[in-house]
Amino acid sequence: MKKYILLLGVGYLGSAIAAEPVGTEKTNAKSGPKKESANKIAEPPVLDVLTIKAQKSNIDQPFGSYLDHSNIVLSRTATSDTAQMLKGTPGMSFSGGGGISSRPIIHGMADDRLRVQVDGMNLISACANHMNPALSYVAPSSVLSAQVLAGITPVSMGGDSIGGTIRVNSADPEFAEAGAGPLIKGQASTFYRSNGDARGGNISASIANEHAELKYTGSTVQARNYKAGGNFTASNTKNSNDVVSSSAYKSENQSLSLALRNDDHLAVIKVGQQNIPYQAFPNVRMDMTGDDSWFANIFTKSQFKWGNLETRAYHEDAKHKMNFLADKMSTPTRSMPMETYGVNQGLSVKANIDITDKHLLTVGGEYQRYRLDDWWDPVPGSMMMGPGTFWNINGGQRDRVDLFTEWEGRWNEQWLTQLGARVGGVEMNAGAVKDYQSSTVAQRAEATAVNSQNKKQTDINIDWTALVRYTFNDMQTYELGAARKSRSPNLYERFAWSRGAMAMFMNNWVGDANGYVGDINLKPEVAHTVSATANWHDANQEDWETKITPFYTHVDNYIDAGLCQTANGKTCVSPSGGFNFLQLGNYDAHLFGVDVSGSKLLLDTAKYGSLTGKTVLNYVRGQNNDTGGNLYQQMPFNATVALEHRRGAWSNTIETQLVASKTDVQTVRVEPKTAGYALLNLRSSYTWKHLRVDGGIDNILDKNYALPLGGTYIGEVSTAGTAVPGMGRSFNVGMTVNY
């Protein structure tokens, strides 16, 4: 048995986030907004909030869509990709990647356009191909709550992003009752999924008294290549044509936390480590051949008569390696080692001040310091990759300082308003780059030209948000919001420098198999968004609900791709395989769409239990105003329709996913078109005392379909035109024991 690497780690479970979702207080014409006590301050209102939590759904929070504990456990059984746990959230879709590294997309915007926090840490992908996005750092078994702001994010909840915010948290500390003995709890789970032979497990154990809790968690998962619902390619040579080559993975996570409580003060210290020995990528030319990271996260929260104060400090250290795994090894000696080392540090302070019983003022600031080195070691005997080391990014620096203030007014039982402003500065720089020092004179000249440029860039970003909520009566609530949000480019967008064919192919964080070069002079993206929500439901919020959220966003200086042009004395060559070499630039763009969700209690009897129908519909369209073309990775119209049955300890769900054909593709990226499809899934669970058994069948009919946002399949060969297929039928089982 291979050694199971211990990852010490832990992080604060966002106490306010998990327990009190933003702006979801129950309101009605008789009683008005539910007021918070002086010792507990609610977060400000937002549009489109999803909260996943272990506790039973709270009907006092009508603006959220909830998954209870059984749904969370079922999703852990069905996927090892934490991002996929958010599937079914209005406005969300997913960009394909490795088995644990898909990237969430909110209203057509993905990756660094979103603010993704894990236990309050703003994580950054340390890879030229973004193989380690923020949510890949946390295992599904560690997720207790998640909050998705698929609309307008209050300035107090995130900056340096334009598309939305995702906040994932582990469990809150749990202390023993005063005067009671030690509180000892634990959990052990295991699961198996037939497609890809995926198997794994996790454990957790905690001991606590009245003032302290010590908790350990650990998990492991391993899977082979998965199969599509049928043959999707004729190009595979190492695997059969229904196997999605380069989709295997293995991951190990562990963490340790210590929570301390004294009167009105709480402190949580969490440390963790992750080891990914390998993760293959069917839509990237490289594979992950090693990823070791660790973090330390310290959170404090203190309650005072005037409100509360929260502080957080964290450190994340990531060492990442890429090369070719077996499926991409066209020759036995094929090799191109690439390494990345990133250090991410952050500090934040936030004060929630009770001005009156109707007005709340939130002020705060945050600092983030990021350092990145990306180098490619020489390959012995290679004429091209040697004799020296290639420096893709040398000493990359990205420092961000933000200050924000936010005011929330609860004027009466019908009206609530919120105004916020955030000012931030982003400073970026990088050191001298180098080529392989080979005989390619043009490449050496390009490095010299790049090094002669002033790479230091400073951006001043200004955000503001304005939200209003009107509760017409106990069955109707309306929200309207407007915002200005900004995002500075990431280090690769600004500093990926080489126009050499091989180097361009190695810089690709969007999964389209094209080659990319950045631009030092890129301007920050500025998004202007208007969004509204109409929510109709029965008076008790137990029978039916319908929510409609249209949105429109105009983006100035949107970072998009165009055909590569000559620069720094280097001409872009024409690549093979039907792909393109692309360079980043600023454009004007707009996105619009609508999210619709609803539920209806169809049956509720003591004999047969309850039966509830649920549906979610999403539509988004994005266009580049300057080129007239479509934006990349825009999800076509899609819907999810489900029937959920519950009777005592037994729960069952039958679900249909409907996706229209994708014809609005981005031509310059050679984005493949995909046909529409329908999938049928079944999930079931039963709880008996301390034992829970989960089961399910995904893609019951073994449908052969292509992922609209999965990118281009290059699992074995590099030829444009084939989309990455979705997974065929899979039988999933899981078992959890609690004590």
LOSE-246705 format. One line per 5 residues: number of its first residue (from 1); their letters; for each residue x, y, z of C-alpha. Coordinates in nm, 2 decimals. Example, Ala and Ser with C-alpha at 12.3 -4.5 7.8 and 13.67 -1.06 7.14 Angstrom:
! LOSE-246705
1) as) 1.23,-0.45,0.78  1.37,-0.11,0.71 .
END
This chain:
! LOSE-246705
1) mkkyi) 0.00,0.00,0.00  0.15,0.33,-0.10  0.21,0.57,0.17  -0.06,0.80,0.26  0.09,1.14,0.30 .
6) lllgv) -0.01,1.33,0.61  -0.14,1.68,0.54  -0.16,1.88,0.86  -0.41,2.15,0.81  -0.72,2.31,0.90 .
11) gylgs) -0.90,2.63,0.84  -1.16,2.83,1.00  -1.51,2.73,0.92  -1.66,3.06,0.83  -1.87,3.11,1.13 .
16) aiaae) -2.08,3.39,1.00  -2.09,3.24,0.65  -2.22,2.90,0.73  -2.46,3.00,1.00  -2.61,3.32,0.86 .
21) pvgte) -2.62,3.35,0.48  -2.61,3.70,0.34  -2.93,3.90,0.33  -3.18,3.62,0.37  -3.38,3.74,0.67 .
26) ktnak) -3.74,3.64,0.66  -3.98,3.92,0.59  -4.36,3.95,0.58  -4.62,4.22,0.59  -4.72,4.15,0.95 .
31) sgpkk) -4.39,4.12,1.13  -4.14,4.29,0.89  -3.78,4.20,0.87  -3.65,3.96,1.13  -3.42,4.17,1.35 .
36) esank) -3.08,4.05,1.46  -2.98,4.07,1.82  -2.71,4.31,1.93  -2.47,4.03,1.96  -2.53,3.88,1.61 .
41) iaepp) -2.51,4.09,1.30  -2.64,3.96,0.97  -2.43,4.00,0.65  -2.57,4.25,0.39  -2.82,4.14,0.12 .
46) vldvl) -2.71,3.99,-0.21  -2.88,3.87,-0.52  -2.88,3.50,-0.60  -2.74,3.33,-0.29  -2.70,2.96,-0.26 .
51) tikaq) -2.61,2.82,0.08  -2.53,2.45,0.13  -2.53,2.36,0.49  -2.54,2.05,0.71  -2.83,2.17,0.91 .
56) ksnid) -3.19,2.15,0.80  -3.28,2.41,0.55  -3.40,2.73,0.72  -3.72,2.86,0.58  -3.65,3.20,0.75 .
61) qpfgs) -3.41,3.26,0.46  -3.62,3.28,0.14  -3.36,3.42,-0.09  -3.13,3.11,-0.08  -3.15,2.77,-0.24 .
66) yldhs) -3.05,2.51,0.00  -2.91,2.16,0.00  -2.95,1.97,0.33  -2.70,1.73,0.48  -2.82,1.43,0.28 .
71) nivls) -2.77,1.61,-0.05  -2.41,1.71,0.05  -2.32,1.35,0.14  -2.47,1.23,-0.19  -2.27,1.48,-0.39 .
76) rtats) -1.95,1.36,-0.21  -2.04,1.01,-0.33  -2.10,1.12,-0.68  -1.79,1.34,-0.74  -1.44,1.41,-0.61 .
81) dtaqm) -1.44,1.75,-0.77  -1.55,2.01,-0.51  -1.66,2.26,-0.78  -1.91,2.01,-0.91  -2.08,2.00,-0.57 .
86) lkgtp) -2.23,2.34,-0.67  -2.40,2.19,-0.98  -2.76,2.29,-1.01  -2.71,2.64,-0.86  -2.88,2.91,-1.07 .
91) gmsfs) -2.64,3.08,-1.30  -2.35,2.83,-1.26  -2.17,2.61,-1.51  -1.83,2.44,-1.52  -1.52,2.45,-1.74 .
96) ggggi) -1.36,2.11,-1.79  -1.02,2.02,-1.65  -0.88,1.73,-1.45  -1.09,1.49,-1.24  -1.07,1.72,-0.93 .
101) ssrpi) -0.99,2.06,-1.10  -1.29,2.18,-1.30  -1.34,2.56,-1.28  -1.68,2.71,-1.19  -1.84,2.97,-1.42 .
106) ihgma) -2.09,3.22,-1.30  -2.30,3.40,-1.57  -2.05,3.33,-1.84  -1.74,3.44,-1.64  -1.48,3.20,-1.50 .
111) ddrlr) -1.15,3.15,-1.33  -0.99,3.47,-1.20  -1.29,3.67,-1.29  -1.45,3.51,-0.98  -1.36,3.56,-0.62 .
116) vqvdg) -1.32,3.20,-0.47  -1.26,3.17,-0.10  -1.18,2.85,0.09  -1.22,2.90,0.46  -1.18,3.27,0.40 .
121) mnlis) -0.85,3.23,0.20  -0.84,3.39,-0.14  -0.66,3.11,-0.33  -0.48,3.15,-0.66  -0.39,2.89,-0.92 .
126) acanh) -0.01,2.85,-0.94  0.02,2.70,-1.29  0.05,2.82,-1.65  -0.25,2.59,-1.73  -0.44,2.66,-1.41 .
131) mnpal) -0.44,2.29,-1.31  -0.48,2.38,-0.94  -0.78,2.62,-0.92  -0.90,2.74,-0.58  -1.16,2.47,-0.52 .
136) syvap) -0.92,2.19,-0.60  -0.74,2.26,-0.28  -1.03,2.13,-0.06  -1.18,1.78,-0.07  -1.56,1.74,-0.10 .
141) ssvls) -1.56,1.56,0.24  -1.43,1.88,0.41  -1.71,2.10,0.27  -1.99,2.17,0.51  -2.13,2.50,0.37 .
146) aqvla) -2.09,2.69,0.04  -2.22,3.03,-0.06  -2.26,3.13,-0.43  -2.32,3.49,-0.51  -2.43,3.47,-0.87 .
151) gitpv) -2.53,3.83,-0.91  -2.39,4.13,-0.74  -2.14,4.08,-0.46  -2.14,4.33,-0.18  -1.80,4.51,-0.16 .
156) smggd) -1.74,4.37,0.19  -1.74,4.01,0.05  -1.49,4.04,-0.24  -1.28,4.26,-0.46  -1.05,4.20,-0.76 .
161) siggt) -1.33,4.01,-0.94  -1.62,4.09,-1.18  -1.82,3.77,-1.21  -1.93,3.67,-0.86  -1.81,3.51,-0.54 .
166) irvns) -1.79,3.16,-0.41  -1.72,3.10,-0.05  -1.66,2.74,0.07  -1.62,2.65,0.43  -1.56,2.35,0.65 .
171) adpef) -1.75,2.29,0.98  -1.77,2.54,1.26  -1.60,2.46,1.58  -1.82,2.26,1.82  -1.76,2.29,2.20 .
176) aeaga) -1.88,2.09,2.49  -2.16,2.23,2.72  -2.05,2.41,3.03  -1.98,2.16,3.31  -2.01,1.86,3.08 .
181) gplik) -1.74,1.61,3.00  -1.53,1.61,2.68  -1.72,1.61,2.35  -1.58,1.34,2.13  -1.71,1.30,1.77 .
186) gqast) -1.59,1.12,1.46  -1.68,1.01,1.11  -1.55,0.76,0.86  -1.67,0.73,0.50  -1.59,0.53,0.19 .
191) fyrsn) -1.72,0.54,-0.17  -1.69,0.37,-0.50  -1.78,0.48,-0.85  -1.78,0.22,-1.13  -1.69,0.46,-1.42 .
196) gdarg) -1.32,0.52,-1.39  -1.30,0.27,-1.10  -1.29,0.57,-0.86  -1.26,0.49,-0.49  -1.17,0.67,-0.18 .
201) gnisa) -1.25,0.76,0.17  -1.22,1.01,0.45  -1.21,1.03,0.82  -1.25,1.30,1.08  -1.22,1.31,1.46 .
206) siane) -1.25,1.58,1.72  -1.23,1.63,2.09  -1.35,1.94,2.27  -1.43,2.08,2.61  -1.60,2.41,2.69 .
211) haelk) -1.32,2.63,2.57  -1.12,2.43,2.31  -1.17,2.19,2.02  -0.90,1.99,1.84  -1.01,1.83,1.50 .
216) ytgst) -0.84,1.62,1.24  -0.96,1.54,0.89  -0.81,1.33,0.61  -0.92,1.20,0.27  -0.79,1.02,-0.03 .
221) vqarn) -0.93,0.94,-0.38  -0.79,0.76,-0.68  -0.95,0.70,-1.03  -0.85,0.57,-1.37  -0.95,0.71,-1.71 .
226) ykagg) -1.33,0.73,-1.74  -1.54,0.61,-2.03  -1.78,0.81,-2.24  -2.13,0.67,-2.33  -1.98,0.54,-2.66 .
231) nftas) -1.71,0.59,-2.91  -1.64,0.96,-2.95  -1.30,0.95,-3.14  -1.12,0.74,-3.39  -0.77,0.87,-3.28 .
236) ntkns) -0.70,0.68,-2.96  -0.42,0.43,-2.99  -0.34,0.34,-2.63  -0.70,0.32,-2.51  -1.03,0.22,-2.68 .
241) ndvvs) -1.22,0.50,-2.86  -1.48,0.53,-2.58  -1.21,0.60,-2.31  -1.14,0.96,-2.23  -0.76,0.94,-2.22 .
246) ssayk) -0.57,1.15,-1.97  -0.85,1.17,-1.72  -0.70,0.97,-1.43  -0.61,1.12,-1.10  -0.51,1.07,-0.73 .
251) senqs) -0.53,1.31,-0.44  -0.46,1.31,-0.07  -0.56,1.58,0.19  -0.53,1.61,0.56  -0.58,1.89,0.81 .
256) lslal) -0.56,1.98,1.17  -0.74,2.26,1.36  -0.74,2.41,1.70  -1.03,2.64,1.81  -1.03,2.84,2.13 .
261) rnddh) -1.32,3.02,2.29  -1.34,3.26,2.58  -1.65,3.46,2.66  -1.71,3.67,2.34  -1.39,3.58,2.17 .
266) lavik) -1.31,3.30,1.92  -0.98,3.20,1.76  -0.93,2.92,1.51  -0.59,2.80,1.39  -0.59,2.56,1.09 .
271) vgqqn) -0.31,2.40,0.90  -0.33,2.16,0.61  -0.14,1.99,0.34  -0.24,1.84,0.00  -0.05,1.59,-0.22 .
276) ipyqa) -0.16,1.51,-0.57  0.08,1.25,-0.71  -0.07,1.28,-1.05  -0.37,1.43,-1.24  -0.41,1.39,-1.61 .
281) fpnvr) -0.59,1.65,-1.82  -0.78,1.55,-2.14  -0.80,1.91,-2.27  -0.44,2.03,-2.19  -0.11,1.94,-2.36 .
286) mdmtg) 0.05,1.87,-2.03  -0.04,1.66,-1.72  0.01,1.73,-1.35  0.29,1.50,-1.23  0.30,1.64,-0.88 .
291) ddswf) 0.14,1.90,-0.67  0.23,1.96,-0.30  0.08,2.24,-0.11  0.03,2.34,0.25  -0.14,2.63,0.43 .
296) anift) -0.18,2.80,0.76  -0.50,2.99,0.84  -0.57,3.19,1.16  -0.91,3.35,1.22  -1.04,3.55,1.51 .
301) ksqfk) -1.38,3.69,1.59  -1.46,3.92,1.89  -1.79,4.05,2.01  -1.83,4.39,2.16  -2.12,4.62,2.26 .
306) wgnle) -2.08,4.82,1.94  -2.07,4.51,1.71  -1.80,4.26,1.62  -1.45,4.24,1.47  -1.31,3.97,1.25 .
311) trayh) -0.95,3.92,1.15  -0.78,3.66,0.93  -0.42,3.59,0.83  -0.32,3.30,0.60  -0.02,3.16,0.42 .
316) edakh) -0.04,2.92,0.13  0.26,2.74,-0.03  0.23,2.55,-0.36  0.49,2.34,-0.55  0.35,2.22,-0.88 .
321) kmnfl) 0.50,2.00,-1.16  0.39,1.92,-1.51  0.51,1.67,-1.77  0.36,1.40,-1.99  0.18,1.10,-1.83 .
326) adkms) 0.14,0.77,-2.01  -0.14,0.86,-2.25  0.04,1.16,-2.39  0.38,0.98,-2.40  0.41,0.95,-2.78 .
331) tptrs) 0.76,0.82,-2.75  0.91,0.64,-2.45  1.16,0.93,-2.39  0.92,1.22,-2.44  0.97,1.47,-2.17 .
336) mpmet) 0.92,1.84,-2.09  0.95,1.91,-1.72  0.78,2.23,-1.60  0.78,2.35,-1.24  0.59,2.63,-1.06 .
341) ygvnq) 0.63,2.76,-0.71  0.38,3.00,-0.56  0.35,3.17,-0.23  0.01,3.33,-0.14  -0.02,3.54,0.18 .
346) glsvk) -0.32,3.74,0.30  -0.44,3.96,0.59  -0.79,4.10,0.64  -0.97,4.30,0.91  -1.35,4.37,0.91 .
351) anidi) -1.56,4.55,1.17  -1.94,4.53,1.17  -2.07,4.83,1.36  -2.43,4.87,1.50  -2.51,5.23,1.43 .
356) tdkhl) -2.87,5.19,1.54  -3.10,4.89,1.55  -3.19,4.96,1.19  -2.85,5.06,1.05  -2.53,4.86,1.01 .
361) ltvgg) -2.19,4.99,0.90  -1.92,4.75,0.78  -1.56,4.88,0.73  -1.25,4.69,0.66  -0.94,4.62,0.45 .
366) eyqry) -0.74,4.34,0.31  -0.39,4.28,0.19  -0.27,4.00,-0.04  0.09,3.92,-0.14  0.15,3.67,-0.42 .
371) rlddw) 0.49,3.55,-0.55  0.54,3.31,-0.84  0.83,3.14,-1.02  0.76,2.93,-1.33  1.06,2.76,-1.49 .
376) wdpvp) 1.12,2.47,-1.73  1.43,2.25,-1.67  1.64,2.15,-1.97  1.60,1.80,-2.12  1.93,1.62,-2.16 .
381) gsmmm) 2.01,1.55,-2.53  1.74,1.78,-2.66  1.84,2.03,-2.93  1.55,2.26,-2.85  1.49,2.23,-2.47 .
386) gpgtf) 1.84,2.31,-2.34  2.11,2.34,-2.24  1.98,2.61,-2.00  1.66,2.66,-1.80  1.36,2.84,-1.96 .
391) wning) 1.21,3.10,-1.73  0.84,3.16,-1.82  0.79,3.39,-1.52  1.08,3.48,-1.29  1.01,3.64,-0.96 .
396) gqrdr) 0.65,3.73,-1.04  0.49,3.97,-0.79  0.13,4.06,-0.74  0.04,4.27,-0.44  -0.31,4.39,-0.36 .
401) vdlft) -0.44,4.64,-0.09  -0.81,4.71,-0.06  -1.02,4.93,0.17  -1.40,4.91,0.18  -1.70,5.05,0.36 .
406) ewegr) -2.06,4.94,0.34  -2.38,5.07,0.49  -2.70,4.88,0.53  -3.03,5.03,0.63  -3.34,4.85,0.74 .
411) wneqw) -3.59,5.13,0.71  -3.91,4.95,0.79  -4.08,4.61,0.74  -4.07,4.66,0.37  -3.76,4.84,0.26 .
416) ltqlg) -3.39,4.75,0.29  -3.11,4.93,0.12  -2.73,4.88,0.09  -2.46,5.10,-0.04  -2.09,5.01,-0.06 .
421) arvgg) -1.76,5.13,-0.20  -1.42,4.96,-0.23  -1.09,5.11,-0.34  -0.80,4.89,-0.42  -0.45,4.91,-0.56 .
426) vemna) -0.27,4.62,-0.74  0.10,4.64,-0.81  0.26,4.38,-1.04  0.62,4.31,-1.15  0.85,4.03,-1.27 .
431) gavkd) 1.22,3.97,-1.31  1.43,3.88,-1.62  1.32,3.59,-1.83  1.54,3.34,-2.02  1.50,3.10,-2.31 .
436) yqsst) 1.66,2.76,-2.31  1.98,2.92,-2.44  1.96,2.70,-2.75  2.08,2.78,-3.10  1.75,2.96,-3.17 .
441) vaqra) 1.88,3.31,-3.22  1.53,3.46,-3.26  1.42,3.33,-2.92  1.73,3.47,-2.74  1.66,3.80,-2.91 .
446) eatav) 1.30,3.80,-2.79  1.40,3.74,-2.43  1.65,4.03,-2.45  1.37,4.26,-2.59  1.13,4.15,-2.32 .
451) nsqnk) 1.39,4.21,-2.05  1.44,4.57,-2.17  1.08,4.66,-2.10  0.95,4.81,-1.78  0.73,4.54,-1.63 .
456) kqtdi) 0.62,4.72,-1.32  0.24,4.79,-1.34  0.02,4.97,-1.09  -0.36,4.96,-1.11  -0.61,5.16,-0.90 .
461) nidwt) -0.95,4.98,-0.90  -1.27,5.13,-0.77  -1.58,4.92,-0.70  -1.93,5.02,-0.58  -2.25,4.84,-0.52 .
466) alvry) -2.61,4.95,-0.46  -2.89,4.72,-0.36  -3.25,4.76,-0.26  -3.50,4.51,-0.14  -3.88,4.56,-0.13 .
471) tfndm) -4.11,4.32,0.05  -4.45,4.37,-0.10  -4.62,4.12,0.12  -4.55,3.78,0.27  -4.57,3.62,-0.08 .
476) qtyel) -4.37,3.87,-0.29  -4.02,4.01,-0.26  -3.83,4.21,-0.52  -3.46,4.31,-0.54  -3.27,4.54,-0.77 .
481) gaark) -2.90,4.60,-0.77  -2.63,4.78,-0.97  -2.26,4.75,-0.94  -1.92,4.85,-1.08  -1.66,4.58,-1.03 .
486) srspn) -1.29,4.57,-1.13  -1.03,4.30,-1.18  -0.66,4.34,-1.26  -0.49,4.08,-1.49  -0.32,3.78,-1.34 .
491) lyerf) 0.05,3.72,-1.37  0.03,3.49,-1.68  -0.20,3.73,-1.86  0.06,4.01,-1.82  0.39,3.83,-1.82 .
496) awsrg) 0.37,3.51,-2.04  0.62,3.64,-2.29  0.75,3.39,-2.55  0.61,3.37,-2.91  0.80,3.05,-2.96 .
501) amamf) 0.56,2.77,-3.07  0.63,2.53,-2.79  0.63,2.79,-2.52  0.30,2.93,-2.64  0.14,2.59,-2.63 .
506) mnnwv) 0.25,2.54,-2.28  0.07,2.86,-2.16  -0.30,2.77,-2.18  -0.54,2.81,-1.89  -0.87,2.78,-2.08 .
511) gdang) -0.85,2.42,-2.21  -0.87,2.50,-2.58  -0.53,2.36,-2.68  -0.43,2.68,-2.85  -0.11,2.87,-2.77 .
516) yvgdi) -0.10,3.20,-2.58  0.12,3.50,-2.51  0.04,3.78,-2.26  0.06,4.16,-2.27  0.24,4.36,-2.01 .
521) nlkpe) 0.02,4.66,-2.09  -0.32,4.50,-2.03  -0.57,4.72,-1.85  -0.79,4.60,-1.56  -1.14,4.48,-1.66 .
526) vahtv) -1.43,4.70,-1.54  -1.77,4.55,-1.53  -2.10,4.74,-1.50  -2.38,4.51,-1.39  -2.75,4.55,-1.34 .
531) satan) -2.95,4.26,-1.19  -3.29,4.21,-1.04  -3.48,3.93,-0.86  -3.85,3.86,-0.83  -3.94,3.60,-0.57 .
536) whdan) -4.29,3.47,-0.53  -4.38,3.20,-0.28  -4.65,3.08,-0.05  -4.69,3.27,0.28  -4.52,3.00,0.49 .
541) qedwe) -4.25,2.93,0.23  -4.32,2.56,0.25  -4.54,2.48,-0.05  -4.41,2.65,-0.36  -4.16,2.91,-0.48 .
546) tkitp) -4.06,3.08,-0.81  -3.76,3.30,-0.85  -3.65,3.49,-1.17  -3.32,3.68,-1.20  -3.24,3.86,-1.52 .
551) fythv) -2.90,4.03,-1.55  -2.69,4.25,-1.79  -2.32,4.32,-1.77  -2.11,4.55,-1.98  -1.73,4.50,-1.95 .
556) dnyid) -1.47,4.76,-2.04  -1.13,4.63,-2.12  -1.25,4.27,-2.12  -0.94,4.04,-2.16  -1.00,3.83,-2.47 .
561) aglcq) -0.78,3.66,-2.74  -0.69,3.76,-3.09  -0.45,3.61,-3.35  -0.09,3.65,-3.25  0.10,3.94,-3.41 .
566) tangk) 0.47,4.01,-3.45  0.63,4.17,-3.15  0.97,4.19,-2.98  1.14,4.09,-3.30  0.95,3.75,-3.31 .
571) tcvsp) 0.70,3.64,-3.57  0.42,3.40,-3.47  0.44,3.08,-3.69  0.13,2.89,-3.80  0.07,2.60,-3.56 .
576) sggfn) -0.02,2.25,-3.68  -0.33,2.05,-3.59  -0.58,2.33,-3.68  -0.51,2.54,-3.37  -0.41,2.90,-3.34 .
581) flqlg) -0.15,3.11,-3.16  -0.32,3.38,-2.97  -0.23,3.70,-2.79  -0.43,3.86,-2.51  -0.58,4.21,-2.55 .
586) nydah) -0.84,4.45,-2.41  -1.18,4.46,-2.57  -1.53,4.58,-2.49  -1.78,4.30,-2.42  -2.13,4.24,-2.28 .
591) lfgvd) -2.31,3.95,-2.13  -2.68,3.90,-2.05  -2.91,3.63,-1.94  -3.17,3.50,-1.69  -3.18,3.24,-1.41 .
596) vsgsk) -3.51,3.08,-1.32  -3.57,2.84,-1.03  -3.88,2.70,-0.87  -4.01,2.43,-0.64  -4.35,2.28,-0.56 .
601) llldt) -4.46,2.04,-0.28  -4.66,1.77,-0.47  -4.73,1.53,-0.19  -4.70,1.52,0.18  -4.85,1.23,0.37 .
606) akygs) -4.76,1.03,0.68  -4.79,0.71,0.48  -4.60,0.80,0.16  -4.38,1.08,0.28  -4.32,1.40,0.08 .
611) ltgkt) -4.26,1.45,-0.29  -4.12,1.78,-0.42  -4.06,1.90,-0.77  -3.77,2.13,-0.84  -3.64,2.30,-1.15 .
616) vlnyv) -3.35,2.54,-1.25  -3.32,2.70,-1.59  -3.02,2.91,-1.70  -2.95,3.12,-2.01  -2.64,3.34,-2.08 .
621) rgqnn) -2.50,3.50,-2.39  -2.17,3.68,-2.42  -2.03,3.88,-2.71  -1.72,4.07,-2.79  -1.84,4.42,-2.90 .
626) dtggn) -1.52,4.50,-3.09  -1.49,4.18,-3.30  -1.86,4.10,-3.31  -1.78,3.74,-3.21  -1.90,3.53,-2.93 .
631) lyqqm) -1.72,3.51,-2.59  -1.55,3.18,-2.50  -1.72,2.91,-2.29  -2.07,3.04,-2.27  -2.31,2.77,-2.16 .
636) pfnat) -2.60,2.71,-2.39  -2.96,2.71,-2.25  -2.99,2.44,-1.98  -3.24,2.31,-1.73  -3.25,2.06,-1.44 .
641) valeh) -3.58,1.90,-1.34  -3.59,1.68,-1.03  -3.83,1.50,-0.81  -3.73,1.46,-0.45  -3.90,1.20,-0.23 .
646) rrgaw) -3.84,1.18,0.15  -4.00,0.94,0.40  -3.84,0.92,0.74  -3.48,0.81,0.70  -3.52,0.74,0.33 .
651) sntie) -3.46,0.99,0.05  -3.47,0.95,-0.32  -3.41,1.19,-0.62  -3.46,1.14,-0.99  -3.31,1.41,-1.20 .
656) tqlva) -3.31,1.51,-1.56  -3.05,1.74,-1.71  -3.14,1.91,-2.04  -2.88,2.10,-2.24  -2.94,2.27,-2.57 .
661) sktdv) -2.69,2.25,-2.86  -2.39,2.49,-2.85  -2.37,2.68,-3.17  -2.25,3.02,-3.04  -1.88,2.94,-3.02 .
666) qtvrv) -1.57,3.16,-3.04  -1.41,3.11,-3.38  -1.06,3.24,-3.30  -1.02,2.98,-3.02  -1.15,2.70,-3.25 .
671) epkta) -1.41,2.62,-2.99  -1.60,2.31,-3.09  -1.97,2.30,-3.14  -2.17,2.04,-2.94  -2.50,1.88,-2.98 .
676) gyall) -2.79,1.90,-2.73  -2.85,1.62,-2.48  -3.06,1.49,-2.19  -2.92,1.29,-1.90  -3.11,1.09,-1.64 .
681) nlrss) -2.97,1.05,-1.29  -3.09,0.86,-0.98  -2.98,0.90,-0.62  -3.09,0.74,-0.30  -2.99,0.73,0.07 .
686) ytwkh) -3.09,0.57,0.39  -2.99,0.66,0.75  -3.00,0.42,1.03  -2.87,0.53,1.37  -2.50,0.60,1.32 .
691) lrvdg) -2.49,0.45,0.96  -2.57,0.62,0.63  -2.57,0.44,0.30  -2.58,0.63,-0.03  -2.62,0.51,-0.38 .
696) gidni) -2.69,0.64,-0.73  -2.67,0.60,-1.10  -2.54,0.88,-1.31  -2.63,0.89,-1.68  -2.86,0.59,-1.64 .
701) ldkny) -2.91,0.56,-2.02  -2.54,0.57,-2.09  -2.58,0.87,-2.32  -2.28,0.96,-2.54  -2.25,1.34,-2.53 .
706) alplg) -2.00,1.62,-2.55  -1.94,1.87,-2.27  -2.03,2.22,-2.40  -1.76,2.38,-2.18  -1.51,2.09,-2.16 .
711) gtyig) -1.27,2.23,-2.41  -1.09,2.04,-2.69  -1.00,1.67,-2.65  -0.62,1.61,-2.68  -0.59,1.32,-2.44 .
716) evsta) -0.37,1.13,-2.69  -0.34,1.33,-3.00  -0.34,1.70,-3.07  -0.60,1.77,-3.34  -0.87,2.04,-3.32 .
721) gtavp) -1.24,1.96,-3.36  -1.32,1.70,-3.10  -1.49,1.82,-2.78  -1.42,1.64,-2.45  -1.70,1.39,-2.39 .
726) gmgrs) -1.90,1.37,-2.06  -1.89,1.06,-1.85  -2.10,0.76,-1.94  -2.31,0.55,-1.70  -2.17,0.52,-1.35 .
731) fnvgm) -2.29,0.32,-1.05  -2.20,0.50,-0.73  -2.21,0.37,-0.37  -2.10,0.52,-0.04  -2.12,0.45,0.33 .
736) tvny) -2.07,0.68,0.63  -2.04,0.60,1.00  -2.08,0.87,1.26  -2.00,0.84,1.63 .
END
